[in-house]
């Protein structure tokens, strides 16, 4: 399924995605609703299928059919993007975004993150830069 970075999500759709990101595995409807109640994620139980179908249409969610009967084998749902990919897609899809903004965006993220240990972050950024330079030739 293709990722549609221009497709914004509602707060309820985001809450459903957050449950799946936190779970790190596909969940069925019952598991999602249990986590929504326990973790105070906000969306109405009766809106689950509407939310799931909207996220499927936007390319952020896929249904996985286990082909069985009963709760343990019910259809499960998995996100098509990680939380970080989703956040990057939201920035990328902003009408005002330009690739030349990347250094300012990184600077803003670093400034907004209190108590950050810069060394591992900078090492990660340097590794990405090195990998990109090698890929370019």
NUVEX-27568 format. One record per atom (N, C-alpha, C): residue number from 0; z, x, y; atom name. Coordinates in nm, 3 decimals. Atoms other than C-alpha are relative to their C-alpha. Layout:
! residues N
nr=NUM; z=Z; x=X; y=Y; atom=CA
...
//
This chain:
! residues 137
nr=0; z=0.000; x=0.085; y=-0.118; atom=N
nr=0; z=0.000; x=0.000; y=0.000; atom=CA
nr=0; z=0.000; x=0.089; y=0.123; atom=C
nr=1; z=0.011; x=-0.085; y=-0.118; atom=N
nr=1; z=-0.090; x=0.142; y=0.338; atom=CA
nr=1; z=0.118; x=-0.024; y=0.095; atom=C
nr=2; z=-0.106; x=0.008; y=-0.099; atom=N
nr=2; z=0.171; x=0.217; y=0.600; atom=CA
nr=2; z=-0.062; x=-0.046; y=0.130; atom=C
nr=3; z=0.051; x=0.055; y=-0.125; atom=N
nr=3; z=0.120; x=0.021; y=0.919; atom=CA
nr=3; z=0.097; x=0.034; y=0.112; atom=C
nr=4; z=-0.099; x=-0.043; y=-0.099; atom=N
nr=4; z=0.300; x=0.216; y=1.193; atom=CA
nr=4; z=0.009; x=-0.090; y=0.122; atom=C
nr=5; z=-0.002; x=0.088; y=-0.116; atom=N
nr=5; z=0.214; x=-0.047; y=1.451; atom=CA
nr=5; z=0.075; x=-0.130; y=-0.026; atom=C
nr=6; z=-0.067; x=0.125; y=0.037; atom=N
nr=6; z=0.405; x=-0.319; y=1.268; atom=CA
nr=6; z=0.149; x=0.010; y=0.029; atom=C
nr=7; z=-0.144; x=-0.003; y=-0.029; atom=N
nr=7; z=0.744; x=-0.367; y=1.436; atom=CA
nr=7; z=0.076; x=-0.088; y=-0.100; atom=C
nr=8; z=-0.084; x=0.080; y=0.088; atom=N
nr=8; z=1.032; x=-0.509; y=1.234; atom=CA
nr=8; z=0.111; x=-0.067; y=0.080; atom=C
nr=9; z=-0.112; x=0.070; y=-0.062; atom=N
nr=9; z=1.302; x=-0.757; y=1.326; atom=CA
nr=9; z=0.130; x=0.067; y=-0.044; atom=C
nr=10; z=-0.130; x=-0.057; y=0.038; atom=N
nr=10; z=1.671; x=-0.667; y=1.308; atom=CA
nr=10; z=0.038; x=-0.042; y=-0.142; atom=C
nr=11; z=-0.029; x=0.045; y=0.137; atom=N
nr=11; z=1.701; x=-0.874; y=0.988; atom=CA
nr=11; z=-0.083; x=0.077; y=-0.102; atom=C
nr=12; z=0.085; x=-0.078; y=0.089; atom=N
nr=12; z=1.406; x=-0.694; y=0.829; atom=CA
nr=12; z=0.053; x=0.142; y=-0.012; atom=C
nr=13; z=-0.057; x=-0.135; y=0.001; atom=N
nr=13; z=1.561; x=-0.361; y=0.927; atom=CA
nr=13; z=0.127; x=0.004; y=-0.084; atom=C
nr=14; z=-0.123; x=0.007; y=0.080; atom=N
nr=14; z=1.893; x=-0.467; y=0.771; atom=CA
nr=14; z=-0.033; x=0.002; y=-0.149; atom=C
nr=15; z=0.041; x=0.002; y=0.140; atom=N
nr=15; z=1.714; x=-0.539; y=0.441; atom=CA
nr=15; z=-0.049; x=0.139; y=-0.041; atom=C
nr=16; z=0.046; x=-0.135; y=0.030; atom=N
nr=16; z=1.539; x=-0.200; y=0.454; atom=CA
nr=16; z=0.117; x=0.098; y=-0.012; atom=C
nr=17; z=-0.115; x=-0.091; y=0.004; atom=N
nr=17; z=1.870; x=-0.024; y=0.526; atom=CA
nr=17; z=0.076; x=-0.013; y=-0.131; atom=C
nr=18; z=-0.066; x=0.020; y=0.129; atom=N
nr=18; z=2.023; x=-0.177; y=0.214; atom=CA
nr=18; z=-0.073; x=0.077; y=-0.108; atom=C
nr=19; z=0.078; x=-0.069; y=0.102; atom=N
nr=19; z=1.739; x=-0.039; y=0.004; atom=CA
nr=19; z=0.004; x=0.152; y=0.018; atom=C
nr=20; z=-0.010; x=-0.144; y=-0.023; atom=N
nr=20; z=1.752; x=0.306; y=0.169; atom=CA
nr=20; z=0.134; x=0.053; y=-0.049; atom=C
nr=21; z=-0.134; x=-0.041; y=0.042; atom=N
nr=21; z=2.127; x=0.326; y=0.103; atom=CA
nr=21; z=0.014; x=-0.001; y=-0.152; atom=C
nr=22; z=-0.011; x=0.014; y=0.145; atom=N
nr=22; z=2.080; x=0.222; y=-0.260; atom=CA
nr=22; z=-0.073; x=0.111; y=-0.074; atom=C
nr=23; z=0.080; x=-0.108; y=0.062; atom=N
nr=23; z=1.823; x=0.495; y=-0.338; atom=CA
nr=23; z=-0.066; x=-0.040; y=-0.131; atom=C
nr=24; z=0.072; x=0.050; y=0.118; atom=N
nr=24; z=1.671; x=0.276; y=-0.610; atom=CA
nr=24; z=-0.044; x=-0.142; y=0.030; atom=C
nr=25; z=0.040; x=0.140; y=-0.021; atom=N
nr=25; z=1.486; x=-0.055; y=-0.627; atom=CA
nr=25; z=0.113; x=-0.096; y=-0.039; atom=C
nr=26; z=-0.103; x=0.101; y=0.025; atom=N
nr=26; z=1.715; x=-0.359; y=-0.615; atom=CA
nr=26; z=-0.064; x=-0.137; y=-0.016; atom=C
nr=27; z=0.049; x=0.138; y=0.009; atom=N
nr=27; z=1.668; x=-0.720; y=-0.717; atom=CA
nr=27; z=0.065; x=-0.084; y=0.109; atom=C
nr=28; z=-0.049; x=0.088; y=-0.107; atom=N
nr=28; z=1.738; x=-1.015; y=-0.489; atom=CA
nr=28; z=0.152; x=-0.012; y=-0.003; atom=C
nr=29; z=-0.145; x=0.019; y=0.012; atom=N
nr=29; z=2.091; x=-1.068; y=-0.621; atom=CA
nr=29; z=0.075; x=0.124; y=0.047; atom=C
nr=30; z=-0.066; x=-0.124; y=-0.042; atom=N
nr=30; z=2.185; x=-0.702; y=-0.572; atom=CA
nr=30; z=-0.008; x=0.018; y=0.152; atom=C
nr=31; z=0.018; x=-0.012; y=-0.145; atom=N
nr=31; z=2.044; x=-0.705; y=-0.219; atom=CA
nr=31; z=0.095; x=-0.095; y=0.073; atom=C
nr=32; z=-0.088; x=0.097; y=-0.065; atom=N
nr=32; z=2.235; x=-1.021; y=-0.128; atom=CA
nr=32; z=0.147; x=0.038; y=-0.013; atom=C
nr=33; z=-0.138; x=-0.047; y=0.018; atom=N
nr=33; z=2.558; x=-0.879; y=-0.273; atom=CA
nr=33; z=0.032; x=0.111; y=0.099; atom=C
nr=34; z=-0.021; x=-0.110; y=-0.094; atom=N
nr=34; z=2.520; x=-0.564; y=-0.064; atom=CA
nr=34; z=-0.002; x=-0.050; y=0.144; atom=C
nr=35; z=0.006; x=0.056; y=-0.135; atom=N
nr=35; z=2.429; x=-0.768; y=0.243; atom=CA
nr=35; z=0.132; x=-0.065; y=0.036; atom=C
nr=36; z=-0.129; x=0.063; y=-0.025; atom=N
nr=36; z=2.753; x=-0.963; y=0.209; atom=CA
nr=36; z=0.111; x=0.104; y=0.011; atom=C
nr=37; z=-0.108; x=-0.099; y=0.005; atom=N
nr=37; z=2.973; x=-0.664; y=0.124; atom=CA
nr=37; z=-0.007; x=0.098; y=0.116; atom=C
nr=38; z=0.016; x=-0.102; y=-0.104; atom=N
nr=38; z=2.831; x=-0.425; y=0.383; atom=CA
nr=38; z=-0.020; x=-0.059; y=0.139; atom=C
nr=39; z=0.016; x=0.069; y=-0.127; atom=N
nr=39; z=2.806; x=-0.683; y=0.661; atom=CA
nr=39; z=-0.138; x=0.019; y=0.064; atom=C
nr=40; z=0.137; x=0.000; y=-0.051; atom=N
nr=40; z=2.430; x=-0.645; y=0.690; atom=CA
nr=40; z=-0.031; x=-0.144; y=0.037; atom=C
nr=41; z=0.014; x=0.135; y=-0.052; atom=N
nr=41; z=2.314; x=-0.941; y=0.888; atom=CA
nr=41; z=-0.138; x=-0.060; y=-0.028; atom=C
nr=42; z=0.112; x=0.092; y=0.016; atom=N
nr=42; z=2.059; x=-1.181; y=0.747; atom=CA
nr=42; z=0.045; x=-0.112; y=-0.092; atom=C
nr=43; z=-0.041; x=0.118; y=0.076; atom=N
nr=43; z=2.089; x=-1.526; y=0.601; atom=CA
nr=43; z=-0.055; x=0.007; y=-0.142; atom=C
nr=44; z=0.043; x=0.000; y=0.140; atom=N
nr=44; z=2.072; x=-1.559; y=0.222; atom=CA
nr=44; z=-0.129; x=-0.078; y=-0.020; atom=C
nr=45; z=0.118; x=0.084; y=0.022; atom=N
nr=45; z=1.815; x=-1.835; y=0.248; atom=CA
nr=45; z=-0.126; x=0.054; y=0.067; atom=C
nr=46; z=0.118; x=-0.060; y=-0.063; atom=N
nr=46; z=1.584; x=-1.613; y=0.454; atom=CA
nr=46; z=-0.051; x=0.122; y=-0.076; atom=C
nr=47; z=0.035; x=-0.121; y=0.073; atom=N
nr=47; z=1.559; x=-1.340; y=0.190; atom=CA
nr=47; z=-0.149; x=0.008; y=-0.031; atom=C
nr=48; z=0.141; x=-0.006; y=0.040; atom=N
nr=48; z=1.213; x=-1.431; y=0.059; atom=CA
nr=48; z=-0.093; x=0.010; y=0.120; atom=C
nr=49; z=0.080; x=-0.012; y=-0.122; atom=N
nr=49; z=1.073; x=-1.474; y=0.410; atom=CA
nr=49; z=0.002; x=0.145; y=0.050; atom=C
nr=50; z=-0.012; x=-0.139; y=-0.044; atom=N
nr=50; z=1.205; x=-1.130; y=0.509; atom=CA
nr=50; z=-0.076; x=0.094; y=-0.093; atom=C
nr=51; z=0.068; x=-0.086; y=0.097; atom=N
nr=51; z=1.081; x=-0.968; y=0.189; atom=CA
nr=51; z=-0.152; x=-0.013; y=0.012; atom=C
nr=52; z=0.145; x=0.021; y=-0.011; atom=N
nr=52; z=0.735; x=-1.123; y=0.224; atom=CA
nr=52; z=-0.056; x=0.060; y=0.129; atom=C
nr=53; z=0.044; x=-0.061; y=-0.126; atom=N
nr=53; z=0.709; x=-1.011; y=0.588; atom=CA
nr=53; z=-0.006; x=0.152; y=-0.013; atom=C
nr=54; z=-0.002; x=-0.145; y=0.018; atom=N
nr=54; z=0.806; x=-0.654; y=0.494; atom=CA
nr=54; z=-0.111; x=0.046; y=-0.095; atom=C
nr=55; z=0.113; x=-0.030; y=0.090; atom=N
nr=55; z=0.552; x=-0.659; y=0.210; atom=CA
nr=55; z=-0.131; x=-0.003; y=0.079; atom=C
nr=56; z=0.122; x=0.014; y=-0.080; atom=N
nr=56; z=0.281; x=-0.780; y=0.451; atom=CA
nr=56; z=-0.014; x=0.114; y=0.101; atom=C
nr=57; z=0.002; x=-0.109; y=-0.097; atom=N
nr=57; z=0.376; x=-0.505; y=0.699; atom=CA
nr=57; z=-0.015; x=0.136; y=-0.067; atom=C
nr=58; z=0.017; x=-0.124; y=0.074; atom=N
nr=58; z=0.353; x=-0.242; y=0.427; atom=CA
nr=58; z=0.125; x=0.083; y=-0.017; atom=C
nr=59; z=-0.125; x=-0.075; y=0.010; atom=N
nr=59; z=0.720; x=-0.140; y=0.429; atom=CA
nr=59; z=0.075; x=-0.024; y=-0.131; atom=C
nr=60; z=-0.072; x=0.039; y=0.120; atom=N
nr=60; z=0.823; x=-0.299; y=0.098; atom=CA
nr=60; z=-0.100; x=-0.032; y=-0.110; atom=C
nr=61; z=0.082; x=0.039; y=0.115; atom=N
nr=61; z=0.675; x=-0.335; y=-0.251; atom=CA
nr=61; z=0.089; x=-0.067; y=-0.104; atom=C
nr=62; z=-0.073; x=0.062; y=0.110; atom=N
nr=62; z=0.785; x=-0.570; y=-0.527; atom=CA
nr=62; z=-0.034; x=0.074; y=-0.130; atom=C
nr=63; z=0.019; x=-0.062; y=0.130; atom=N
nr=63; z=0.832; x=-0.419; y=-0.871; atom=CA
nr=63; z=0.039; x=-0.103; y=-0.104; atom=C
nr=64; z=-0.026; x=0.103; y=0.099; atom=N
nr=64; z=0.802; x=-0.669; y=-1.154; atom=CA
nr=64; z=0.035; x=0.066; y=-0.133; atom=C
nr=65; z=-0.044; x=-0.058; y=0.126; atom=N
nr=65; z=1.003; x=-0.569; y=-1.460; atom=CA
nr=65; z=-0.046; x=-0.080; y=-0.121; atom=C
nr=66; z=0.057; x=0.079; y=0.108; atom=N
nr=66; z=0.842; x=-0.845; y=-1.666; atom=CA
nr=66; z=0.101; x=-0.064; y=-0.092; atom=C
nr=67; z=-0.102; x=0.059; y=0.085; atom=N
nr=67; z=1.172; x=-0.968; y=-1.809; atom=CA
nr=67; z=0.051; x=-0.131; y=0.056; atom=C
nr=68; z=-0.062; x=0.125; y=-0.042; atom=N
nr=68; z=1.380; x=-1.280; y=-1.781; atom=CA
nr=68; z=0.146; x=0.027; y=0.028; atom=C
nr=69; z=-0.141; x=-0.016; y=-0.034; atom=N
nr=69; z=1.719; x=-1.302; y=-1.618; atom=CA
nr=69; z=0.021; x=0.099; y=0.112; atom=C
nr=70; z=-0.033; x=-0.083; y=-0.116; atom=N
nr=70; z=1.895; x=-1.116; y=-1.339; atom=CA
nr=70; z=-0.027; x=0.149; y=-0.021; atom=C
nr=71; z=0.014; x=-0.144; y=0.023; atom=N
nr=71; z=1.890; x=-0.773; y=-1.501; atom=CA
nr=71; z=-0.146; x=0.043; y=0.001; atom=C
nr=72; z=0.140; x=-0.036; y=0.006; atom=N
nr=72; z=1.513; x=-0.784; y=-1.537; atom=CA
nr=72; z=-0.082; x=-0.068; y=0.109; atom=C
nr=73; z=0.070; x=0.071; y=-0.108; atom=N
nr=73; z=1.427; x=-0.976; y=-1.220; atom=CA
nr=73; z=-0.084; x=0.097; y=0.081; atom=C
nr=74; z=0.082; x=-0.081; y=-0.090; atom=N
nr=74; z=1.172; x=-0.854; y=-0.969; atom=CA
nr=74; z=0.091; x=0.082; y=0.090; atom=C
nr=75; z=-0.076; x=-0.091; y=-0.086; atom=N
nr=75; z=1.302; x=-0.557; y=-0.777; atom=CA
nr=75; z=-0.086; x=0.038; y=0.118; atom=C
nr=76; z=0.070; x=-0.036; y=-0.124; atom=N
nr=76; z=1.209; x=-0.435; y=-0.432; atom=CA
nr=76; z=0.032; x=0.144; y=0.036; atom=C
nr=77; z=-0.017; x=-0.139; y=-0.041; atom=N
nr=77; z=1.155; x=-0.081; y=-0.307; atom=CA
nr=77; z=-0.071; x=0.022; y=0.133; atom=C
nr=78; z=0.068; x=-0.031; y=-0.126; atom=N
nr=78; z=1.075; x=0.054; y=0.039; atom=CA
nr=78; z=-0.116; x=0.096; y=-0.026; atom=C
nr=79; z=0.115; x=-0.089; y=0.015; atom=N
nr=79; z=0.741; x=0.231; y=0.080; atom=CA
nr=79; z=0.015; x=0.125; y=0.085; atom=C
nr=80; z=-0.027; x=-0.115; y=-0.087; atom=N
nr=80; z=0.881; x=0.472; y=0.339; atom=CA
nr=80; z=0.149; x=0.030; y=-0.004; atom=C
nr=81; z=-0.141; x=-0.037; y=-0.012; atom=N
nr=81; z=1.205; x=0.665; y=0.369; atom=CA
nr=81; z=0.049; x=-0.042; y=0.139; atom=C
nr=82; z=-0.057; x=0.034; y=-0.130; atom=N
nr=82; z=1.439; x=0.595; y=0.657; atom=CA
nr=82; z=-0.056; x=0.093; y=0.109; atom=C
nr=83; z=0.052; x=-0.094; y=-0.099; atom=N
nr=83; z=1.323; x=0.911; y=0.836; atom=CA
nr=83; z=-0.149; x=-0.022; y=0.028; atom=C
nr=84; z=0.141; x=0.032; y=-0.022; atom=N
nr=84; z=0.957; x=0.824; y=0.782; atom=CA
nr=84; z=-0.014; x=-0.124; y=0.088; atom=C
nr=85; z=0.002; x=0.122; y=-0.081; atom=N
nr=85; z=1.026; x=0.480; y=0.926; atom=CA
nr=85; z=0.028; x=0.032; y=0.146; atom=C
nr=86; z=-0.034; x=-0.036; y=-0.138; atom=N
nr=86; z=1.192; x=0.629; y=1.235; atom=CA
nr=86; z=-0.117; x=0.074; y=0.066; atom=C
nr=87; z=0.114; x=-0.073; y=-0.054; atom=N
nr=87; z=0.899; x=0.868; y=1.282; atom=CA
nr=87; z=-0.117; x=-0.095; y=0.029; atom=C
nr=88; z=0.108; x=0.098; y=-0.022; atom=N
nr=88; z=0.651; x=0.579; y=1.245; atom=CA
nr=88; z=0.025; x=-0.083; y=0.126; atom=C
nr=89; z=-0.031; x=0.079; y=-0.119; atom=N
nr=89; z=0.834; x=0.388; y=1.517; atom=CA
nr=89; z=-0.031; x=0.079; y=0.127; atom=C
nr=90; z=0.033; x=-0.084; y=-0.115; atom=N
nr=90; z=0.801; x=0.680; y=1.760; atom=CA
nr=90; z=-0.152; x=0.015; y=0.011; atom=C
nr=91; z=0.145; x=-0.021; y=0.004; atom=N
nr=91; z=0.441; x=0.746; y=1.654; atom=CA
nr=91; z=-0.078; x=-0.122; y=0.049; atom=C
nr=92; z=0.072; x=0.123; y=-0.034; atom=N
nr=92; z=0.343; x=0.383; y=1.707; atom=CA
nr=92; z=0.022; x=-0.046; y=0.144; atom=C
nr=93; z=-0.022; x=0.037; y=-0.140; atom=N
nr=93; z=0.477; x=0.367; y=2.064; atom=CA
nr=93; z=-0.128; x=0.027; y=0.079; atom=C
nr=94; z=0.124; x=-0.013; y=-0.077; atom=N
nr=94; z=0.188; x=0.313; y=2.303; atom=CA
nr=94; z=-0.003; x=0.125; y=0.086; atom=C
nr=95; z=-0.005; x=-0.115; y=-0.090; atom=N
nr=95; z=0.306; x=0.597; y=2.525; atom=CA
nr=95; z=0.010; x=0.133; y=-0.074; atom=C
nr=96; z=-0.016; x=-0.123; y=0.077; atom=N
nr=96; z=0.341; x=0.851; y=2.240; atom=CA
nr=96; z=-0.125; x=0.088; y=0.007; atom=C
nr=97; z=0.104; x=-0.102; y=0.008; atom=N
nr=97; z=0.136; x=1.171; y=2.258; atom=CA
nr=97; z=0.057; x=0.116; y=-0.082; atom=C
nr=98; z=-0.051; x=-0.113; y=0.077; atom=N
nr=98; z=0.162; x=1.466; y=2.018; atom=CA
nr=98; z=0.067; x=0.106; y=0.086; atom=C
nr=99; z=-0.063; x=-0.099; y=-0.089; atom=N
nr=99; z=0.248; x=1.684; y=2.316; atom=CA
nr=99; z=0.144; x=-0.037; y=0.035; atom=C
nr=100; z=-0.138; x=0.045; y=-0.024; atom=N
nr=100; z=0.573; x=1.480; y=2.341; atom=CA
nr=100; z=0.099; x=0.052; y=-0.105; atom=C
nr=101; z=-0.086; x=-0.039; y=0.112; atom=N
nr=101; z=0.709; x=1.624; y=2.015; atom=CA
nr=101; z=0.113; x=0.094; y=0.044; atom=C
nr=102; z=-0.113; x=-0.086; y=-0.041; atom=N
nr=102; z=0.908; x=1.911; y=2.177; atom=CA
nr=102; z=0.107; x=-0.075; y=0.080; atom=C
nr=103; z=-0.097; x=0.077; y=-0.079; atom=N
nr=103; z=1.070; x=1.670; y=2.426; atom=CA
nr=103; z=0.078; x=-0.099; y=-0.088; atom=C
nr=104; z=-0.067; x=0.092; y=0.091; atom=N
nr=104; z=1.149; x=1.421; y=2.147; atom=CA
nr=104; z=0.104; x=0.075; y=-0.082; atom=C
nr=105; z=-0.096; x=-0.081; y=0.076; atom=N
nr=105; z=1.313; x=1.695; y=1.938; atom=CA
nr=105; z=0.118; x=0.041; y=0.087; atom=C
nr=106; z=-0.107; x=-0.038; y=-0.093; atom=N
nr=106; z=1.508; x=1.814; y=2.241; atom=CA
nr=106; z=0.094; x=-0.118; y=0.025; atom=C
nr=107; z=-0.083; x=0.120; y=-0.024; atom=N
nr=107; z=1.628; x=1.459; y=2.311; atom=CA
nr=107; z=0.086; x=-0.031; y=-0.121; atom=C
nr=108; z=-0.078; x=0.025; y=0.121; atom=N
nr=108; z=1.737; x=1.414; y=1.948; atom=CA
nr=108; z=0.115; x=0.100; y=-0.012; atom=C
nr=109; z=-0.106; x=-0.101; y=0.006; atom=N
nr=109; z=1.930; x=1.741; y=1.958; atom=CA
nr=109; z=0.108; x=-0.027; y=0.104; atom=C
nr=110; z=-0.096; x=0.030; y=-0.106; atom=N
nr=110; z=2.093; x=1.644; y=2.288; atom=CA
nr=110; z=0.085; x=-0.124; y=-0.032; atom=C
nr=111; z=-0.070; x=0.125; y=0.032; atom=N
nr=111; z=2.191; x=1.301; y=2.152; atom=CA
nr=111; z=0.093; x=0.013; y=-0.122; atom=C
nr=112; z=-0.079; x=-0.018; y=0.122; atom=N
nr=112; z=2.353; x=1.443; y=1.838; atom=CA
nr=112; z=0.121; x=0.087; y=0.028; atom=C
nr=113; z=-0.121; x=-0.078; y=-0.032; atom=N
nr=113; z=2.713; x=1.546; y=1.911; atom=CA
nr=113; z=0.045; x=0.085; y=-0.119; atom=C
nr=114; z=-0.059; x=-0.085; y=0.103; atom=N
nr=114; z=2.872; x=1.832; y=1.719; atom=CA
nr=114; z=-0.097; x=0.053; y=-0.102; atom=C
nr=115; z=0.101; x=-0.044; y=0.095; atom=N
nr=115; z=2.548; x=1.942; y=1.558; atom=CA
nr=115; z=0.011; x=0.150; y=-0.025; atom=C
nr=116; z=0.010; x=-0.142; y=0.035; atom=N
nr=116; z=2.531; x=2.274; y=1.373; atom=CA
nr=116; z=-0.148; x=0.035; y=0.010; atom=C
nr=117; z=0.140; x=-0.025; y=-0.030; atom=N
nr=117; z=2.206; x=2.403; y=1.519; atom=CA
nr=117; z=-0.071; x=0.089; y=-0.101; atom=C
nr=118; z=0.067; x=-0.097; y=0.088; atom=N
nr=118; z=2.140; x=2.681; y=1.267; atom=CA
nr=118; z=-0.079; x=-0.065; y=-0.114; atom=C
nr=119; z=0.080; x=0.061; y=0.107; atom=N
nr=119; z=2.039; x=2.463; y=0.967; atom=CA
nr=119; z=-0.117; x=-0.083; y=0.055; atom=C
nr=120; z=0.106; x=0.081; y=-0.060; atom=N
nr=120; z=1.838; x=2.234; y=1.195; atom=CA
nr=120; z=-0.114; x=0.090; y=0.045; atom=C
nr=121; z=0.103; x=-0.093; y=-0.048; atom=N
nr=121; z=1.654; x=2.523; y=1.359; atom=CA
nr=121; z=-0.070; x=0.068; y=-0.117; atom=C
nr=122; z=0.062; x=-0.059; y=0.119; atom=N
nr=122; z=1.595; x=2.685; y=1.018; atom=CA
nr=122; z=-0.099; x=-0.097; y=-0.063; atom=C
nr=123; z=0.090; x=0.102; y=0.053; atom=N
nr=123; z=1.442; x=2.358; y=0.897; atom=CA
nr=123; z=-0.126; x=-0.014; y=0.084; atom=C
nr=124; z=0.114; x=0.010; y=-0.091; atom=N
nr=124; z=1.218; x=2.333; y=1.203; atom=CA
nr=124; z=-0.089; x=0.123; y=-0.015; atom=C
nr=125; z=0.077; x=-0.123; y=0.018; atom=N
nr=125; z=1.112; x=2.696; y=1.162; atom=CA
nr=125; z=-0.077; x=-0.001; y=-0.132; atom=C
nr=126; z=0.069; x=0.007; y=0.130; atom=N
nr=126; z=1.027; x=2.635; y=0.794; atom=CA
nr=126; z=-0.121; x=-0.093; y=0.009; atom=C
nr=127; z=0.113; x=0.093; y=-0.017; atom=N
nr=127; z=0.808; x=2.337; y=0.889; atom=CA
nr=127; z=-0.112; x=0.066; y=0.080; atom=C
nr=128; z=0.099; x=-0.069; y=-0.083; atom=N
nr=128; z=0.633; x=2.542; y=1.159; atom=CA
nr=128; z=-0.075; x=0.105; y=-0.083; atom=C
nr=129; z=0.062; x=-0.104; y=0.083; atom=N
nr=129; z=0.570; x=2.828; y=0.915; atom=CA
nr=129; z=-0.096; x=-0.062; y=-0.101; atom=C
nr=130; z=0.083; x=0.069; y=0.100; atom=N
nr=130; z=0.434; x=2.589; y=0.650; atom=CA
nr=130; z=-0.128; x=-0.053; y=0.065; atom=C
nr=131; z=0.118; x=0.053; y=-0.070; atom=N
nr=131; z=0.199; x=2.424; y=0.904; atom=CA
nr=131; z=-0.096; x=0.111; y=0.040; atom=C
nr=132; z=0.085; x=-0.115; y=-0.040; atom=N
nr=132; z=0.073; x=2.762; y=1.029; atom=CA
nr=132; z=-0.074; x=0.054; y=-0.122; atom=C
nr=133; z=0.065; x=-0.047; y=0.122; atom=N
nr=133; z=0.000; x=2.873; y=0.672; atom=CA
nr=133; z=-0.109; x=-0.096; y=-0.046; atom=C
nr=134; z=0.098; x=0.101; y=0.040; atom=N
nr=134; z=-0.181; x=2.547; y=0.599; atom=CA
nr=134; z=-0.125; x=0.002; y=0.088; atom=C
nr=135; z=0.113; x=-0.006; y=-0.092; atom=N
nr=135; z=-0.401; x=2.592; y=0.904; atom=CA
nr=135; z=-0.088; x=0.122; y=-0.021; atom=C
nr=136; z=0.082; x=-0.117; y=0.030; atom=N
nr=136; z=-0.519; x=2.929; y=0.782; atom=CA
nr=136; z=0.053; x=0.120; y=0.060; atom=C
//
